[in-house]
C-alpha cells in the first residue's frame, strides 16, 4: 500500500504558506479568536481550532464557486 500523506500539514505550494497564515488569522479573528497567531493552539478546544479550519474551507469553496 502506498502512502497518501493523509493528515499531513504540508503546503503543496510553499509560497502560499504566508497567505494561508494570514487567511487563518483573519478567519479566527472574525469568529472571535483574537491574537490567534500568537496563541498556543494546545490551550484552545478542539471545537475552537476546528471552527477556524472549517470556516476557512467554507470560504474557499464559496470563493471557488463564485469563480465558476
N, C-alpha and C positions, 0 to 999 in steps of 0.2 A: 504494500500500500504506500502511496506517495504522500508526502507532506503537503498540506494545503495552507499552512500558516494561519489557520483558524485561531482567532484570539490574539493575534499579534497586534501590536500598536505601531505598525510600521507605515510611514507615509510613502506612498509609491512615487511621488514627485517631491524630492527633498526641498525644493524651492517653495513648495506650498505650505510647509510647516508654520512659518511666521503668520501667514494669512489665516490658517486654521486656528492657531492660538488666539489671534485677535478676535476671530469669529466666536470662539468658545467663550472668551471673556465677555463679549457683548451679549451673548445669549444668557450667560449666567447672571449678568447684571440685570437684564430685562426680566428675569424670573425671581429677582430679589436676593441673589447671592453676590454681595459686594466683595471686592478685592479677591475674586476667585483665583486669579493667577498666583497671588501670594499666600493663598490658604493651603494648609496641609489637607489634602483630599481625604486622608485617613480619618480626619476629625469630622467629616461630613457623612451623612447617612447614605446608604445605597440609593435611596429614593432621590435625594438631592443630586448626587452625581449622575444618576440615570436620567433625571429630568433634563440636565444640560445636554447630554448626548442625544436624547430623544427629540428635544426641541431643535437641535442642530440638524438632525436627519429630516425632520418635518419641514424645516425652512429650505433645505437643499432640494428636496423633492418638489416643493412648491415653486421654487425658482426654476428648476428644470422644466416643469410642466408649463410654466408661463412662456418659456422659450420655444416650445413646440409649435 
